[in-house]
Amino acid sequence: MLFKFANPEYLPLLAIVPVAIAGFVYTRIDRSRKIKKFGEKELMKDLMPGASNGRAITKFSVLMLALFGTILVMARPQFGSKLETVKKRGVEVMVALDISNSMLAQDIKPSRLERSKNMLYQILDGMENDKIGVVVFAGTSFTQLPITTDYSSSKMFISTITPSLITTQGTAIGSAIQKACGAFSEETESGKSIIVITDGENHEDDAEKAAREAASKGIQVNVVGIGSPNGSPVPIEGTNDFIKDRSGNYITSALNEEMCLNIAKAGNGVYVRADNNTNALKKVQEEINKVSQADVDSKVYSEYDEKYSFIAWIVLILLIAEFFIMEKKNGLFKNFKLFDK
């Protein structure tokens, strides 16, 4: 059973109780000392027949209990005695990120790959109940980040992505889509979406077939084309030079938009072209929102039962009792010896 105070900032007020008790004890001792100066205790009792030490102590004790209870009521004690089933709207997103050497081209600043990674950071910043995973691919593919809700770790994994993670060059998009399909959670009913980020070059397998298979499973395949159709030379990582062919000519890498469009169409998704503004990111996020309509049940201790009302009734009863308890004896009840000491 879980327990907490909804307003714990009032709990320090409980320090008033021991301070008040100490003050009361001091005044009673001081009063007794002063009375002794006038004569013997038994003699003074005869001179003050209405005085009652027991009544004063009882009245004060009841008042302190009421004060203690009032502070607890202000702090609002709560108990979580049951699991609450809540529904959260979320989507599972698997990103298939092209890390072939052509993604180092700088027709999109600072480079195609870095622009893709920055886009992923922004997608993560917009997530709340969603899950995300990353598959990287070139000539082959592997899961760089298993599907998760740990956005901080996700950013860390994404930041380490470079073309050197895969030595086999190429662009096996179909294999990456299949790998992404297998990475989704099997038990969840949330919407599922694959985002392929690629320049579409060097197509090696049947990516359209893989996208159709994903769509048949209810998994939407969206494609973000990264790069310029006009092409750009490909830098050699870690140098100031560019990749050349066997004849010594610089290799130009261009965005293959037709291929990207066909893959998106086969996957019942959309194709957007990433450039140096945020239009592509907005469109991608809109597509994620479209498939995030599934409700996912989650059992959490998120609802606490308020328990202060019971204490409030006790406080009320104590205050009423304190009001009727008199510090001096009442002649109407002189035969009752409850408080005589």
LOLUM-448974 format. One record per residue (C-alpha): residue number from 0; x, y, z. Coordinates in steps of 0.2 Angstrom, whole numbers. Layout:
LOLUM-448974
@loro = NUM | px = X | py = Y | pz = Z .
...
end
This chain:
LOLUM-448974
@loro = 0 | px = 0 | py = 0 | pz = 0 .
@loro = 1 | px = 7 | py = 17 | pz = -5 .
@loro = 2 | px = 6 | py = 32 | pz = 6 .
@loro = 3 | px = 9 | py = 50 | pz = 4 .
@loro = 4 | px = 4 | py = 68 | pz = 9 .
@loro = 5 | px = -3 | py = 78 | pz = -5 .
@loro = 6 | px = 3 | py = 95 | pz = 4 .
@loro = 7 | px = 18 | py = 90 | pz = 14 .
@loro = 8 | px = 23 | py = 108 | pz = 15 .
@loro = 9 | px = 12 | py = 110 | pz = 30 .
@loro = 10 | px = 20 | py = 96 | pz = 40 .
@loro = 11 | px = 33 | py = 107 | pz = 48 .
@loro = 12 | px = 19 | py = 115 | pz = 57 .
@loro = 13 | px = 19 | py = 100 | pz = 68 .
@loro = 14 | px = 33 | py = 107 | pz = 77 .
@loro = 15 | px = 21 | py = 119 | pz = 86 .
@loro = 16 | px = 14 | py = 104 | pz = 96 .
@loro = 17 | px = 29 | py = 100 | pz = 106 .
@loro = 18 | px = 33 | py = 118 | pz = 108 .
@loro = 19 | px = 16 | py = 121 | pz = 115 .
@loro = 20 | px = 17 | py = 106 | pz = 127 .
@loro = 21 | px = 34 | py = 112 | pz = 133 .
@loro = 22 | px = 26 | py = 130 | pz = 136 .
@loro = 23 | px = 11 | py = 122 | pz = 145 .
@loro = 24 | px = 22 | py = 111 | pz = 157 .
@loro = 25 | px = 32 | py = 126 | pz = 161 .
@loro = 26 | px = 17 | py = 137 | pz = 165 .
@loro = 27 | px = 10 | py = 123 | pz = 176 .
@loro = 28 | px = 26 | py = 121 | pz = 186 .
@loro = 29 | px = 28 | py = 140 | pz = 188 .
@loro = 30 | px = 10 | py = 141 | pz = 194 .
@loro = 31 | px = 12 | py = 127 | pz = 206 .
@loro = 32 | px = 28 | py = 136 | pz = 213 .
@loro = 33 | px = 19 | py = 152 | pz = 215 .
@loro = 34 | px = 5 | py = 144 | pz = 224 .
@loro = 35 | px = 17 | py = 136 | pz = 237 .
@loro = 36 | px = 23 | py = 153 | pz = 242 .
@loro = 37 | px = 6 | py = 156 | pz = 249 .
@loro = 38 | px = 5 | py = 141 | pz = 260 .
@loro = 39 | px = 3 | py = 122 | pz = 260 .
@loro = 40 | px = -5 | py = 113 | pz = 245 .
@loro = 41 | px = -20 | py = 106 | pz = 255 .
@loro = 42 | px = -23 | py = 123 | pz = 263 .
@loro = 43 | px = -23 | py = 131 | pz = 246 .
@loro = 44 | px = -35 | py = 118 | pz = 239 .
@loro = 45 | px = -48 | py = 123 | pz = 252 .
@loro = 46 | px = -46 | py = 142 | pz = 248 .
@loro = 47 | px = -48 | py = 138 | pz = 229 .
@loro = 48 | px = -62 | py = 125 | pz = 229 .
@loro = 49 | px = -66 | py = 128 | pz = 210 .
@loro = 50 | px = -49 | py = 125 | pz = 204 .
@loro = 51 | px = -45 | py = 109 | pz = 195 .
@loro = 52 | px = -28 | py = 104 | pz = 189 .
@loro = 53 | px = -35 | py = 88 | pz = 180 .
@loro = 54 | px = -47 | py = 98 | pz = 170 .
@loro = 55 | px = -34 | py = 110 | pz = 164 .
@loro = 56 | px = -22 | py = 96 | pz = 158 .
@loro = 57 | px = -37 | py = 87 | pz = 150 .
@loro = 58 | px = -43 | py = 103 | pz = 141 .
@loro = 59 | px = -25 | py = 107 | pz = 135 .
@loro = 60 | px = -22 | py = 89 | pz = 129 .
@loro = 61 | px = -38 | py = 89 | pz = 119 .
@loro = 62 | px = -33 | py = 105 | pz = 111 .
@loro = 63 | px = -16 | py = 98 | pz = 106 .
@loro = 64 | px = -24 | py = 83 | pz = 98 .
@loro = 65 | px = -36 | py = 94 | pz = 89 .
@loro = 66 | px = -21 | py = 105 | pz = 83 .
@loro = 67 | px = -11 | py = 89 | pz = 78 .
@loro = 68 | px = -26 | py = 83 | pz = 68 .
@loro = 69 | px = -29 | py = 99 | pz = 60 .
@loro = 70 | px = -11 | py = 100 | pz = 53 .
@loro = 71 | px = -13 | py = 82 | pz = 46 .
@loro = 72 | px = -29 | py = 87 | pz = 38 .
@loro = 73 | px = -20 | py = 102 | pz = 30 .
@loro = 74 | px = -6 | py = 90 | pz = 23 .
@loro = 75 | px = -20 | py = 79 | pz = 16 .
@loro = 76 | px = -14 | py = 61 | pz = 19 .
@loro = 77 | px = -17 | py = 49 | pz = 5 .
@loro = 78 | px = -16 | py = 30 | pz = 2 .
@loro = 79 | px = -14 | py = 21 | pz = -15 .
@loro = 80 | px = -23 | py = 5 | pz = -11 .
@loro = 81 | px = -27 | py = -1 | pz = -29 .
@loro = 82 | px = -19 | py = -1 | pz = -46 .
@loro = 83 | px = -28 | py = 11 | pz = -58 .
@loro = 84 | px = -29 | py = 6 | pz = -76 .
@loro = 85 | px = -26 | py = 21 | pz = -87 .
@loro = 86 | px = -27 | py = 23 | pz = -106 .
@loro = 87 | px = -12 | py = 32 | pz = -114 .
@loro = 88 | px = -12 | py = 37 | pz = -132 .
@loro = 89 | px = 5 | py = 32 | pz = -140 .
@loro = 90 | px = 13 | py = 25 | pz = -156 .
@loro = 91 | px = 28 | py = 15 | pz = -159 .
@loro = 92 | px = 40 | py = 22 | pz = -171 .
@loro = 93 | px = 55 | py = 13 | pz = -179 .
@loro = 94 | px = 67 | py = 24 | pz = -189 .
@loro = 95 | px = 77 | py = 15 | pz = -203 .
@loro = 96 | px = 92 | py = 27 | pz = -205 .
@loro = 97 | px = 103 | py = 26 | pz = -220 .
@loro = 98 | px = 121 | py = 28 | pz = -215 .
@loro = 99 | px = 129 | py = 24 | pz = -232 .
@loro = 100 | px = 144 | py = 35 | pz = -237 .
@loro = 101 | px = 133 | py = 45 | pz = -248 .
@loro = 102 | px = 124 | py = 52 | pz = -232 .
@loro = 103 | px = 140 | py = 62 | pz = -229 .
@loro = 104 | px = 136 | py = 73 | pz = -244 .
@loro = 105 | px = 134 | py = 91 | pz = -239 .
@loro = 106 | px = 120 | py = 97 | pz = -250 .
@loro = 107 | px = 109 | py = 98 | pz = -234 .
@loro = 108 | px = 118 | py = 107 | pz = -221 .
@loro = 109 | px = 128 | py = 102 | pz = -211 .
@loro = 110 | px = 127 | py = 85 | pz = -220 .
@loro = 111 | px = 113 | py = 73 | pz = -225 .
@loro = 112 | px = 117 | py = 62 | pz = -210 .
@loro = 113 | px = 119 | py = 76 | pz = -197 .
@loro = 114 | px = 103 | py = 84 | pz = -203 .
@loro = 115 | px = 94 | py = 67 | pz = -201 .
@loro = 116 | px = 100 | py = 65 | pz = -184 .
@loro = 117 | px = 95 | py = 83 | pz = -179 .
@loro = 118 | px = 78 | py = 78 | pz = -186 .
@loro = 119 | px = 77 | py = 63 | pz = -175 .
@loro = 120 | px = 82 | py = 74 | pz = -160 .
@loro = 121 | px = 67 | py = 85 | pz = -163 .
@loro = 122 | px = 55 | py = 70 | pz = -165 .
@loro = 123 | px = 61 | py = 64 | pz = -148 .
@loro = 124 | px = 58 | py = 81 | pz = -141 .
@loro = 125 | px = 40 | py = 80 | pz = -147 .
@loro = 126 | px = 36 | py = 63 | pz = -140 .
@loro = 127 | px = 27 | py = 59 | pz = -123 .
@loro = 128 | px = 20 | py = 42 | pz = -122 .
@loro = 129 | px = 28 | py = 35 | pz = -138 .
@loro = 130 | px = 41 | py = 22 | pz = -141 .
@loro = 131 | px = 55 | py = 24 | pz = -153 .
@loro = 132 | px = 69 | py = 13 | pz = -160 .
@loro = 133 | px = 82 | py = 14 | pz = -173 .
@loro = 134 | px = 88 | py = 3 | pz = -187 .
@loro = 135 | px = 104 | py = 8 | pz = -197 .
@loro = 136 | px = 108 | py = 2 | pz = -214 .
@loro = 137 | px = 119 | py = 3 | pz = -229 .
@loro = 138 | px = 123 | py = -13 | pz = -238 .
@loro = 139 | px = 117 | py = -23 | pz = -223 .
@loro = 140 | px = 106 | py = -17 | pz = -208 .
@loro = 141 | px = 106 | py = -20 | pz = -189 .
@loro = 142 | px = 96 | py = -13 | pz = -174 .
@loro = 143 | px = 106 | py = 2 | pz = -166 .
@loro = 144 | px = 92 | py = 6 | pz = -153 .
@loro = 145 | px = 79 | py = -7 | pz = -147 .
@loro = 146 | px = 62 | py = 1 | pz = -146 .
@loro = 147 | px = 61 | py = 11 | pz = -130 .
@loro = 148 | px = 53 | py = 26 | pz = -120 .
@loro = 149 | px = 70 | py = 31 | pz = -114 .
@loro = 150 | px = 72 | py = 47 | pz = -124 .
@loro = 151 | px = 88 | py = 53 | pz = -116 .
@loro = 152 | px = 97 | py = 36 | pz = -120 .
@loro = 153 | px = 89 | py = 37 | pz = -137 .
@loro = 154 | px = 98 | py = 53 | pz = -141 .
@loro = 155 | px = 114 | py = 46 | pz = -134 .
@loro = 156 | px = 113 | py = 31 | pz = -146 .
@loro = 157 | px = 109 | py = 42 | pz = -161 .
@loro = 158 | px = 123 | py = 54 | pz = -158 .
@loro = 159 | px = 136 | py = 40 | pz = -160 .
@loro = 160 | px = 129 | py = 35 | pz = -177 .
@loro = 161 | px = 142 | py = 36 | pz = -191 .
@loro = 162 | px = 144 | py = 27 | pz = -208 .
@loro = 163 | px = 159 | py = 17 | pz = -200 .
@loro = 164 | px = 146 | py = 7 | pz = -191 .
@loro = 165 | px = 143 | py = -3 | pz = -206 .
@loro = 166 | px = 158 | py = -8 | pz = -218 .
@loro = 167 | px = 147 | py = -16 | pz = -232 .
@loro = 168 | px = 142 | py = -1 | pz = -243 .
@loro = 169 | px = 126 | py = 0 | pz = -252 .
@loro = 170 | px = 108 | py = 5 | pz = -248 .
@loro = 171 | px = 98 | py = -11 | pz = -244 .
@loro = 172 | px = 81 | py = -2 | pz = -239 .
@loro = 173 | px = 71 | py = -18 | pz = -240 .
@loro = 174 | px = 81 | py = -27 | pz = -227 .
@loro = 175 | px = 80 | py = -12 | pz = -216 .
@loro = 176 | px = 61 | py = -11 | pz = -217 .
@loro = 177 | px = 60 | py = -30 | pz = -213 .
@loro = 178 | px = 72 | py = -27 | pz = -198 .
@loro = 179 | px = 61 | py = -13 | pz = -192 .
@loro = 180 | px = 45 | py = -23 | pz = -193 .
@loro = 181 | px = 53 | py = -37 | pz = -182 .
@loro = 182 | px = 58 | py = -24 | pz = -169 .
@loro = 183 | px = 40 | py = -18 | pz = -164 .
@loro = 184 | px = 32 | py = -25 | pz = -148 .
@loro = 185 | px = 21 | py = -39 | pz = -151 .
@loro = 186 | px = 9 | py = -37 | pz = -136 .
@loro = 187 | px = 5 | py = -19 | pz = -139 .
@loro = 188 | px = -10 | py = -12 | pz = -149 .
@loro = 189 | px = -3 | py = 5 | pz = -151 .
@loro = 190 | px = -1 | py = 12 | pz = -169 .
@loro = 191 | px = 15 | py = 7 | pz = -178 .
@loro = 192 | px = 25 | py = 17 | pz = -190 .
@loro = 193 | px = 42 | py = 16 | pz = -199 .
@loro = 194 | px = 51 | py = 31 | pz = -205 .
@loro = 195 | px = 64 | py = 27 | pz = -218 .
@loro = 196 | px = 77 | py = 42 | pz = -220 .
@loro = 197 | px = 88 | py = 39 | pz = -235 .
@loro = 198 | px = 94 | py = 47 | pz = -251 .
@loro = 199 | px = 87 | py = 32 | pz = -260 .
@loro = 200 | px = 104 | py = 28 | pz = -269 .
@loro = 201 | px = 111 | py = 11 | pz = -273 .
@loro = 202 | px = 95 | py = 2 | pz = -271 .
@loro = 203 | px = 99 | py = -17 | pz = -269 .
@loro = 204 | px = 84 | py = -26 | pz = -264 .
@loro = 205 | px = 65 | py = -26 | pz = -266 .
@loro = 206 | px = 61 | py = -12 | pz = -254 .
@loro = 207 | px = 43 | py = -9 | pz = -262 .
@loro = 208 | px = 39 | py = -27 | pz = -258 .
@loro = 209 | px = 45 | py = -25 | pz = -240 .
@loro = 210 | px = 35 | py = -10 | pz = -238 .
@loro = 211 | px = 19 | py = -19 | pz = -244 .
@loro = 212 | px = 22 | py = -33 | pz = -232 .
@loro = 213 | px = 23 | py = -20 | pz = -218 .
@loro = 214 | px = 7 | py = -11 | pz = -223 .
@loro = 215 | px = -2 | py = -28 | pz = -224 .
@loro = 216 | px = 3 | py = -30 | pz = -205 .
@loro = 217 | px = -4 | py = -12 | pz = -201 .
@loro = 218 | px = 13 | py = -4 | pz = -201 .
@loro = 219 | px = 14 | py = 12 | pz = -210 .
@loro = 220 | px = 30 | py = 16 | pz = -220 .
@loro = 221 | px = 34 | py = 34 | pz = -222 .
@loro = 222 | px = 50 | py = 40 | pz = -232 .
@loro = 223 | px = 60 | py = 55 | pz = -229 .
@loro = 224 | px = 71 | py = 59 | pz = -244 .
@loro = 225 | px = 87 | py = 68 | pz = -239 .
@loro = 226 | px = 98 | py = 77 | pz = -251 .
@loro = 227 | px = 96 | py = 86 | pz = -268 .
@loro = 228 | px = 91 | py = 79 | pz = -284 .
@loro = 229 | px = 105 | py = 89 | pz = -292 .
@loro = 230 | px = 118 | py = 79 | pz = -283 .
@loro = 231 | px = 133 | py = 83 | pz = -273 .
@loro = 232 | px = 151 | py = 75 | pz = -271 .
@loro = 233 | px = 153 | py = 63 | pz = -256 .
@loro = 234 | px = 166 | py = 68 | pz = -244 .
@loro = 235 | px = 179 | py = 55 | pz = -237 .
@loro = 236 | px = 175 | py = 54 | pz = -219 .
@loro = 237 | px = 189 | py = 62 | pz = -208 .
@loro = 238 | px = 197 | py = 70 | pz = -223 .
@loro = 239 | px = 195 | py = 86 | pz = -234 .
@loro = 240 | px = 194 | py = 75 | pz = -250 .
@loro = 241 | px = 180 | py = 68 | pz = -259 .
@loro = 242 | px = 176 | py = 50 | pz = -266 .
@loro = 243 | px = 182 | py = 47 | pz = -284 .
@loro = 244 | px = 178 | py = 33 | pz = -296 .
@loro = 245 | px = 191 | py = 22 | pz = -304 .
@loro = 246 | px = 194 | py = 35 | pz = -318 .
@loro = 247 | px = 198 | py = 48 | pz = -305 .
@loro = 248 | px = 182 | py = 58 | pz = -307 .
@loro = 249 | px = 172 | py = 64 | pz = -292 .
@loro = 250 | px = 157 | py = 53 | pz = -288 .
@loro = 251 | px = 141 | py = 64 | pz = -287 .
@loro = 252 | px = 127 | py = 57 | pz = -276 .
@loro = 253 | px = 109 | py = 63 | pz = -280 .
@loro = 254 | px = 92 | py = 60 | pz = -271 .
@loro = 255 | px = 82 | py = 47 | pz = -280 .
@loro = 256 | px = 65 | py = 54 | pz = -277 .
@loro = 257 | px = 56 | py = 42 | pz = -288 .
@loro = 258 | px = 61 | py = 27 | pz = -278 .
@loro = 259 | px = 57 | py = 35 | pz = -262 .
@loro = 260 | px = 40 | py = 39 | pz = -268 .
@loro = 261 | px = 37 | py = 22 | pz = -274 .
@loro = 262 | px = 42 | py = 14 | pz = -257 .
@loro = 263 | px = 31 | py = 26 | pz = -247 .
@loro = 264 | px = 16 | py = 22 | pz = -259 .
@loro = 265 | px = 18 | py = 4 | pz = -256 .
@loro = 266 | px = 19 | py = 6 | pz = -238 .
@loro = 267 | px = 3 | py = 16 | pz = -237 .
@loro = 268 | px = 13 | py = 31 | pz = -230 .
@loro = 269 | px = 19 | py = 48 | pz = -237 .
@loro = 270 | px = 35 | py = 54 | pz = -244 .
@loro = 271 | px = 43 | py = 70 | pz = -239 .
@loro = 272 | px = 59 | py = 78 | pz = -245 .
@loro = 273 | px = 70 | py = 85 | pz = -231 .
@loro = 274 | px = 78 | py = 102 | pz = -235 .
@loro = 275 | px = 86 | py = 115 | pz = -224 .
@loro = 276 | px = 69 | py = 121 | pz = -216 .
@loro = 277 | px = 57 | py = 112 | pz = -204 .
@loro = 278 | px = 43 | py = 108 | pz = -217 .
@loro = 279 | px = 48 | py = 89 | pz = -218 .
@loro = 280 | px = 49 | py = 87 | pz = -199 .
@loro = 281 | px = 31 | py = 95 | pz = -197 .
@loro = 282 | px = 25 | py = 82 | pz = -210 .
@loro = 283 | px = 33 | py = 68 | pz = -202 .
@loro = 284 | px = 26 | py = 72 | pz = -185 .
@loro = 285 | px = 9 | py = 74 | pz = -193 .
@loro = 286 | px = 10 | py = 57 | pz = -199 .
@loro = 287 | px = 15 | py = 50 | pz = -182 .
@loro = 288 | px = 0 | py = 58 | pz = -174 .
@loro = 289 | px = -11 | py = 50 | pz = -187 .
@loro = 290 | px = -6 | py = 33 | pz = -181 .
@loro = 291 | px = -6 | py = 37 | pz = -163 .
@loro = 292 | px = -24 | py = 35 | pz = -160 .
@loro = 293 | px = -24 | py = 18 | pz = -152 .
@loro = 294 | px = -27 | py = 17 | pz = -133 .
@loro = 295 | px = -14 | py = 7 | pz = -123 .
@loro = 296 | px = -19 | py = 1 | pz = -106 .
@loro = 297 | px = -7 | py = 4 | pz = -92 .
@loro = 298 | px = -9 | py = 0 | pz = -74 .
@loro = 299 | px = -1 | py = 12 | pz = -62 .
@loro = 300 | px = -2 | py = 18 | pz = -44 .
@loro = 301 | px = -8 | py = 35 | pz = -50 .
@loro = 302 | px = -23 | py = 38 | pz = -40 .
@loro = 303 | px = -23 | py = 40 | pz = -21 .
@loro = 304 | px = -38 | py = 39 | pz = -10 .
@loro = 305 | px = -40 | py = 55 | pz = 1 .
@loro = 306 | px = -40 | py = 50 | pz = 20 .
@loro = 307 | px = -41 | py = 67 | pz = 29 .
@loro = 308 | px = -60 | py = 67 | pz = 30 .
@loro = 309 | px = -59 | py = 54 | pz = 44 .
@loro = 310 | px = -46 | py = 64 | pz = 54 .
@loro = 311 | px = -57 | py = 80 | pz = 51 .
@loro = 312 | px = -72 | py = 72 | pz = 60 .
@loro = 313 | px = -61 | py = 67 | pz = 75 .
@loro = 314 | px = -54 | py = 85 | pz = 75 .
@loro = 315 | px = -72 | py = 92 | pz = 75 .
@loro = 316 | px = -77 | py = 81 | pz = 90 .
@loro = 317 | px = -61 | py = 85 | pz = 100 .
@loro = 318 | px = -65 | py = 104 | pz = 97 .
@loro = 319 | px = -82 | py = 102 | pz = 103 .
@loro = 320 | px = -76 | py = 92 | pz = 118 .
@loro = 321 | px = -63 | py = 105 | pz = 122 .
@loro = 322 | px = -77 | py = 119 | pz = 122 .
@loro = 323 | px = -87 | py = 110 | pz = 135 .
@loro = 324 | px = -72 | py = 106 | pz = 147 .
@loro = 325 | px = -70 | py = 119 | pz = 160 .
@loro = 326 | px = -54 | py = 123 | pz = 169 .
@loro = 327 | px = -64 | py = 126 | pz = 185 .
@loro = 328 | px = -77 | py = 114 | pz = 193 .
@loro = 329 | px = -95 | py = 117 | pz = 189 .
@loro = 330 | px = -106 | py = 117 | pz = 204 .
@loro = 331 | px = -119 | py = 107 | pz = 194 .
@loro = 332 | px = -107 | py = 92 | pz = 193 .
@loro = 333 | px = -99 | py = 93 | pz = 210 .
@loro = 334 | px = -102 | py = 75 | pz = 214 .
@loro = 335 | px = -92 | py = 69 | pz = 198 .
@loro = 336 | px = -74 | py = 66 | pz = 203 .
@loro = 337 | px = -68 | py = 63 | pz = 185 .
@loro = 338 | px = -55 | py = 77 | pz = 185 .
@loro = 339 | px = -51 | py = 79 | pz = 204 .
@loro = 340 | px = -33 | py = 75 | pz = 208 .
end
